[in-house]
């Protein structure tokens, strides 16, 4: 079973920061999940919320700030203590900083129709320039966003994120042409994992921070899990 660091290593370092992704690698985890929003200048920036207050010393909506201004913020708020300031990086900064990272789940947050198109076009450009197809999957709760990415660039791997049983996430992922379904861990029954595998899907579970839950999911045939605590999870699952 593969391990992904959630927002880098959210329980060990500031989330969605270069420090967090470095921490995951230090723990022996070379796969991470991160969140993407569109900045004012059209760059994809790595931050979970639509607003800045929870995780940074900034204020207002992410979409009203250029990527350079977001990088100048300090994104250590609300997480584990960390000695050095951490900016809000662009996706490309993360890709540049971590050539050893094997795979990314790039979770794009739901947005309006015009923004979906911009996100899809920017992703298509980055994938083409960097040949990311084997290293990154675009994921989202928003099937319309995933469908737009698929229309713009049919070769970008897709993954549907889901936390409900209706509509059926396995069927919805197949209809979207996704190769992955990322489920709330509570949905990862043996039956649902089996159904996903029968449909040819990789099943990832979020957010798994207890080792007994991780081992249970592994026994059910889960393909990968996403965790805030990669150091603990690696130790528990490789003993």
C-alpha positions as CSV (number, residue, x, y, z in Angstrom):
1,X,0.0,0.0,0.0
2,X,1.4,3.4,-1.0
3,X,1.5,6.4,1.4
4,X,0.8,10.0,0.4
5,X,1.6,12.9,2.6
6,X,-1.5,15.0,3.1
7,X,-0.8,18.7,2.1
8,X,2.8,17.6,2.4
9,X,3.0,16.5,6.1
10,X,0.2,18.5,7.7
11,X,0.7,17.1,11.1
12,X,4.5,17.6,11.1
13,X,5.1,20.9,9.2
14,X,3.1,23.8,7.9
15,X,0.6,22.5,5.3
16,X,1.0,23.0,1.6
17,X,4.5,24.6,2.0
18,X,7.9,23.7,0.7
19,X,8.8,22.7,4.3
20,X,5.9,20.3,4.4
21,X,6.8,18.5,1.2
22,X,10.4,18.3,2.3
23,X,9.3,16.8,5.6
24,X,7.4,14.1,3.7
25,X,10.5,13.2,1.8
26,X,12.5,13.1,4.9
27,X,10.0,10.6,6.3
28,X,10.5,8.4,3.3
29,X,7.3,9.3,1.6
30,X,7.8,10.4,-2.0
31,X,4.1,10.9,-2.9
32,X,2.1,13.8,-1.7
33,X,-1.4,15.3,-2.0
34,X,-1.7,19.1,-2.3
35,X,-4.4,21.7,-3.0
36,X,-4.6,24.2,-5.8
37,X,-6.3,27.5,-6.3
38,X,-6.0,30.1,-9.1
39,X,-4.2,33.3,-8.2
40,X,-5.1,36.7,-9.7
41,X,-2.2,36.4,-12.2
42,X,-3.4,33.0,-13.5
43,X,-0.8,30.9,-11.6
44,X,-1.9,27.8,-9.7
45,X,-0.9,28.3,-6.1
46,X,-0.7,25.6,-3.4
47,X,-3.2,26.4,-0.6
48,X,-6.3,24.6,0.7
49,X,-8.7,27.4,1.6
50,X,-10.3,30.0,-0.7
51,X,-9.2,32.6,1.9
52,X,-5.9,33.4,3.6
53,X,-6.7,33.8,7.2
54,X,-6.5,30.3,8.5
55,X,-3.0,29.4,7.3
56,X,-1.3,32.7,6.6
57,X,-0.7,36.2,7.9
58,X,-2.6,37.6,4.9
59,X,-6.3,38.5,4.5
60,X,-8.9,38.1,1.9
61,X,-9.4,35.7,-1.0
62,X,-6.6,33.9,-2.6
63,X,-8.0,34.8,-6.1
64,X,-7.5,38.5,-5.4
65,X,-3.7,38.2,-4.9
66,X,-0.9,37.6,-7.4
67,X,1.3,34.6,-6.9
68,X,4.2,36.8,-5.9
69,X,2.3,38.5,-3.1
70,X,1.2,35.1,-1.9
71,X,4.7,33.8,-1.8
72,X,5.7,36.8,0.3
73,X,3.2,35.8,3.0
74,X,4.0,33.6,6.0
75,X,2.0,30.3,5.8
76,X,2.8,28.9,9.2
77,X,-0.4,29.8,10.9
78,X,-2.5,27.2,12.6
79,X,-0.1,24.3,12.1
80,X,2.8,22.7,13.9
81,X,5.5,25.1,15.1
82,X,8.1,25.8,12.5
83,X,11.3,28.0,12.8
84,X,11.4,29.5,9.3
85,X,8.7,31.5,7.5
86,X,7.0,29.7,4.7
87,X,5.4,31.3,1.7
88,X,2.4,30.1,-0.4
89,X,4.2,28.4,-3.3
90,X,3.1,28.0,-6.9
91,X,2.7,24.5,-8.3
92,X,5.7,25.1,-10.4
93,X,7.8,26.1,-7.4
94,X,6.9,22.8,-5.8
95,X,7.7,20.8,-8.9
96,X,11.1,22.6,-9.3
97,X,12.0,22.1,-5.6
98,X,11.3,18.3,-5.4
99,X,12.5,16.4,-8.5
100,X,12.7,13.3,-6.3
101,X,8.9,13.3,-5.6
102,X,7.5,10.3,-7.4
103,X,3.8,11.3,-7.6
104,X,1.4,14.1,-6.7
105,X,-2.3,14.2,-6.2
106,X,-3.2,17.7,-7.3
107,X,-6.5,18.5,-5.7
108,X,-8.2,21.4,-7.5
109,X,-10.9,23.1,-5.5
110,X,-14.4,23.6,-6.9
111,X,-14.9,26.9,-8.7
112,X,-17.0,28.7,-11.2
113,X,-17.3,27.9,-14.9
114,X,-14.9,30.6,-16.1
115,X,-12.3,29.7,-13.6
116,X,-12.6,26.0,-14.4
117,X,-11.5,26.7,-17.9
118,X,-8.5,28.8,-16.7
119,X,-7.5,26.0,-14.3
120,X,-7.7,23.4,-17.0
121,X,-5.7,25.4,-19.5
122,X,-3.0,26.2,-17.0
123,X,-2.8,22.5,-16.0
124,X,-2.6,21.5,-19.6
125,X,0.3,23.9,-20.2
126,X,2.2,22.7,-17.1
127,X,1.7,19.0,-17.9
128,X,2.9,19.5,-21.5
129,X,5.9,21.5,-20.6
130,X,7.0,19.2,-17.8
131,X,5.8,15.9,-19.0
132,X,4.0,15.3,-15.7
133,X,1.6,12.6,-16.9
134,X,3.3,9.8,-15.0
135,X,4.0,11.9,-12.0
136,X,0.7,13.7,-11.2
137,X,-3.0,13.1,-11.2
138,X,-5.5,16.0,-11.2
139,X,-8.1,15.3,-8.5
140,X,-11.2,17.2,-7.4
141,X,-14.6,16.9,-5.6
142,X,-15.9,18.8,-8.6
143,X,-16.8,16.5,-11.5
144,X,-17.4,19.5,-13.8
145,X,-13.8,20.7,-13.2
146,X,-12.5,17.2,-14.0
147,X,-14.6,17.0,-17.1
148,X,-13.2,20.4,-18.2
149,X,-9.6,19.2,-17.7
150,X,-10.5,16.1,-19.7
151,X,-11.9,18.2,-22.6
152,X,-8.8,20.5,-22.6
153,X,-6.2,17.7,-22.4
154,X,-7.5,14.1,-22.6
155,X,-4.1,12.7,-21.6
156,X,-4.1,14.2,-18.1
157,X,-4.8,11.5,-15.5
158,X,-7.9,12.3,-13.4
159,X,-9.1,11.2,-9.9
160,X,-12.5,11.9,-8.3
161,X,-12.5,12.8,-4.7
162,X,-15.6,11.8,-2.8
163,X,-17.0,11.8,0.8
164,X,-20.5,10.5,0.0
165,X,-22.0,7.2,-1.3
166,X,-24.5,9.0,-3.6
167,X,-24.0,9.5,-6.4
168,X,-21.9,6.3,-6.5
169,X,-18.3,7.5,-6.5
170,X,-17.1,4.4,-8.3
171,X,-19.5,4.9,-11.2
172,X,-19.0,8.6,-11.3
173,X,-15.2,8.1,-11.6
174,X,-15.6,5.6,-14.4
175,X,-17.9,8.0,-16.3
176,X,-15.4,10.8,-16.0
177,X,-12.6,8.6,-17.4
178,X,-10.7,8.8,-14.1
179,X,-8.1,6.2,-13.1
180,X,-8.3,6.9,-9.4
181,X,-11.0,7.5,-6.8
182,X,-9.9,9.2,-3.6
183,X,-12.4,8.3,-0.9
184,X,-13.1,9.5,2.7
185,X,-11.6,6.5,4.6
186,X,-15.0,5.8,6.1
187,X,-16.3,4.9,2.7
188,X,-13.6,2.4,2.1
189,X,-15.4,-0.8,2.8
190,X,-14.1,-4.1,1.4
191,X,-17.1,-4.2,-1.0
192,X,-16.5,-0.7,-2.3
193,X,-12.8,-1.2,-2.8
194,X,-13.6,-4.4,-4.6
195,X,-16.1,-2.7,-6.9
196,X,-13.6,0.0,-7.7
197,X,-10.9,-2.6,-8.5
198,X,-13.3,-4.4,-10.7
199,X,-13.9,-1.2,-12.6
200,X,-10.1,-0.7,-13.0
201,X,-9.7,2.1,-10.4
202,X,-6.9,2.8,-8.0
203,X,-8.4,3.5,-4.5
204,X,-6.9,6.1,-2.3
205,X,-8.2,6.9,1.2
206,X,-8.1,10.2,3.2
207,X,-7.2,11.2,5.8
208,X,-5.8,8.2,7.7
209,X,-3.9,9.2,10.9
210,X,-4.4,6.1,13.0
211,X,-2.2,3.0,12.4
212,X,-5.0,0.5,13.3
213,X,-7.2,2.1,10.6
214,X,-4.3,2.0,8.1
215,X,-3.7,-1.7,8.7
216,X,-7.4,-2.5,8.4
217,X,-7.6,-0.7,5.1
218,X,-4.5,-2.4,3.9
219,X,-6.1,-5.8,4.7
220,X,-9.2,-4.7,2.7
221,X,-7.0,-4.2,-0.4
222,X,-6.6,-0.4,-0.4
223,X,-4.1,0.9,-2.9
224,X,-2.9,4.0,-1.1
225,X,-3.7,6.2,1.9
226,X,-3.2,9.9,2.5
227,X,-2.0,10.9,6.0
228,X,-1.1,14.0,8.0
229,X,1.7,12.0,9.8
230,X,3.9,10.3,7.3
231,X,6.7,9.6,9.7
232,X,4.4,7.6,12.0
233,X,2.6,5.9,9.2
234,X,5.9,4.7,7.5
235,X,7.1,3.3,10.8
236,X,3.9,1.5,11.5
237,X,3.4,0.0,8.0
238,X,7.0,-1.1,7.4
239,X,7.6,-2.9,10.7
